[in-house]
Amino acid sequence: MPIDVVWGTGSARTELGAFDAALSDANVHNYNLVELSSIVPEGAAVERVGALEPGRWATGDLVAVVLASRTSSTPGDRVAAGLGWALAEEGGVFVENDAPSAGACEHLLEANLADARSIRDWGWTSGGERQVVEGVVDDAGAGAAVVAAVFHPISAGRRDDDR
């Protein structure tokens, strides 16, 4: 199973608008995102793609994600979000964090990955990878940063007559 890691930043008049703009930057804004806990299925491959290719699934499809996000409405604030992941023979784990800077987010991800690996007696094949994105809130009113691990969609554009 492929899992695509996407990320984006956005600005708008409100924090919700900025969050939507950040989702748009990652091209996951037209799906119904279903948040998952943080387990990577056995045999899955995680790949950084930046943004999903347009039209990958039907508008409104249910798409499973592990999501990290941060918003702020204070001009000049930094917003950082990130995912970390470690893979094992048995599957793997994601950890998600947000922080007021990319450096702080990286530090949290590293600590949380170490903790997640320490409580699982798995055959780890990677020590951990991270993807962090950071933005700065401009005078538009609000800013947001998002990173998401995108799993295969739940509905994948199925029509009622396809069942």
C-alpha positions as CSV (number, residue, x, y, z in Angstrom):
1,M,0.0,0.0,0.0
2,P,1.4,3.4,-0.9
3,I,1.2,6.2,1.6
4,D,1.9,9.7,0.2
5,V,3.2,12.4,2.5
6,V,2.0,15.9,1.4
7,W,2.4,19.3,2.9
8,G,1.4,22.9,2.5
9,T,1.1,26.4,4.0
10,G,-1.7,28.9,3.5
11,S,-3.0,32.4,4.4
12,A,-6.5,33.7,4.7
13,R,-8.7,36.1,6.7
14,T,-9.5,33.4,9.3
15,E,-7.6,30.4,10.8
16,L,-10.1,28.0,9.2
17,G,-9.6,29.7,5.8
18,A,-5.8,29.5,6.3
19,F,-6.1,25.8,7.1
20,D,-8.2,25.2,4.0
21,A,-5.6,27.2,2.0
22,A,-2.8,25.0,3.4
23,L,-4.8,21.8,2.5
24,S,-5.2,23.3,-1.0
25,D,-1.4,23.8,-1.2
26,A,-1.0,20.1,-0.5
27,N,-4.0,19.4,-2.9
28,V,-6.1,17.5,-0.4
29,H,-8.7,20.2,0.1
30,N,-11.4,18.6,-2.0
31,Y,-11.6,15.4,-0.1
32,N,-13.3,14.4,3.1
33,L,-10.3,13.7,5.3
34,V,-10.7,10.9,7.9
35,E,-8.1,11.2,10.6
36,L,-6.4,8.0,11.6
37,S,-4.3,7.1,14.6
38,S,-0.7,6.5,13.7
39,I,0.0,2.9,12.6
40,V,1.5,2.1,9.2
41,P,0.2,-1.2,7.8
42,E,2.6,-4.0,7.2
43,G,4.1,-3.8,3.7
44,A,3.2,-0.1,3.2
45,A,5.6,2.2,1.4
46,V,5.8,5.9,2.5
47,E,6.8,8.4,-0.1
48,R,7.2,12.2,0.1
49,V,5.3,13.7,-2.8
50,G,4.7,17.3,-1.7
51,A,1.2,17.5,-3.1
52,L,-1.2,15.0,-4.6
53,E,-1.6,15.0,-8.3
54,P,-4.8,16.7,-9.5
55,G,-7.9,14.5,-9.9
56,R,-6.4,11.6,-8.1
57,W,-9.8,10.7,-6.6
58,A,-13.3,12.0,-6.9
59,T,-14.3,15.2,-5.2
60,G,-15.7,14.4,-1.8
61,D,-14.2,11.0,-1.5
62,L,-13.3,9.8,2.0
63,V,-9.5,9.8,2.3
64,A,-7.7,8.4,5.3
65,V,-4.9,10.6,6.7
66,V,-2.6,11.0,9.6
67,L,-2.6,14.8,9.9
68,A,-0.5,17.4,11.7
69,S,-1.5,21.1,11.5
70,R,-1.0,24.4,13.2
71,T,-2.8,27.7,12.7
72,S,-2.4,31.2,14.1
73,S,-4.0,34.6,13.6
74,T,-1.1,36.7,15.1
75,P,0.9,38.5,12.4
76,G,4.5,37.5,12.5
77,D,3.9,34.2,14.3
78,R,5.6,31.1,12.9
79,V,3.4,28.0,12.3
80,A,5.1,24.6,11.9
81,A,3.6,21.1,11.4
82,G,5.3,17.8,10.9
83,L,5.1,14.1,10.6
84,G,7.7,11.6,11.5
85,W,7.7,7.9,10.6
86,A,9.6,4.7,11.3
87,L,9.1,1.5,9.4
88,A,9.5,-2.1,10.6
89,E,9.0,-5.6,9.3
90,E,5.6,-5.6,11.2
91,G,4.5,-2.2,9.8
92,G,5.4,1.1,11.3
93,V,4.3,4.2,13.2
94,F,3.6,7.9,12.4
95,V,4.0,10.7,14.9
96,E,2.5,14.1,14.3
97,N,3.4,17.4,16.0
98,D,3.0,21.1,15.6
99,A,5.1,23.8,17.1
100,P,5.9,27.5,16.8
101,S,9.0,26.7,14.7
102,A,10.4,24.0,12.4
103,G,13.2,23.4,14.8
104,A,10.9,22.8,17.7
105,C,8.7,20.6,15.6
106,E,11.7,18.5,14.5
107,H,12.8,18.1,18.2
108,L,9.3,16.9,19.2
109,L,9.1,14.4,16.3
110,E,12.5,12.9,17.1
111,A,11.6,12.4,20.7
112,N,8.1,10.9,19.9
113,L,9.6,8.6,17.3
114,A,12.1,7.3,19.8
115,D,9.3,6.7,22.3
116,A,7.1,5.0,19.8
117,R,9.9,2.6,18.7
118,S,10.9,1.9,22.4
119,I,7.4,0.5,23.3
120,R,7.2,-1.8,20.3
121,D,9.4,-4.9,20.0
122,W,9.5,-4.8,16.2
123,G,12.2,-5.4,13.6
124,W,12.8,-1.7,12.8
125,T,14.1,-1.2,9.2
126,S,14.4,2.6,9.5
127,G,15.4,4.9,12.4
128,G,12.9,7.5,11.4
129,E,12.2,10.1,8.8
130,R,10.6,13.5,9.2
131,Q,8.8,16.0,7.0
132,V,8.2,19.5,8.5
133,V,6.7,22.6,6.9
134,E,6.8,26.1,8.4
135,G,5.1,29.3,7.5
136,V,4.8,32.8,8.8
137,V,1.5,34.6,9.5
138,D,1.3,37.6,7.2
139,D,-1.0,40.6,7.4
140,A,-3.8,38.6,5.6
141,G,-5.1,37.7,9.1
142,A,-4.2,34.1,9.7
143,G,-1.7,31.4,8.6
144,A,-1.5,27.6,8.7
145,A,0.8,24.7,8.0
146,V,-0.2,21.1,7.4
147,V,1.5,17.8,6.8
148,A,-0.5,14.7,6.0
149,A,0.2,11.0,5.3
150,V,-2.4,10.1,2.7
151,F,-3.6,6.5,2.6
152,H,-5.8,5.0,-0.1
153,P,-9.3,6.4,-0.1
154,I,-12.1,4.6,1.7
155,S,-14.7,5.1,-1.0
156,A,-12.5,5.7,-4.1
157,G,-15.3,7.3,-6.1
158,R,-17.6,4.3,-5.9
159,R,-21.1,4.8,-7.3
160,D,-24.2,3.1,-5.8
161,D,-24.4,0.8,-8.9
162,D,-20.8,-0.4,-8.4
163,R,-21.6,-2.2,-5.2
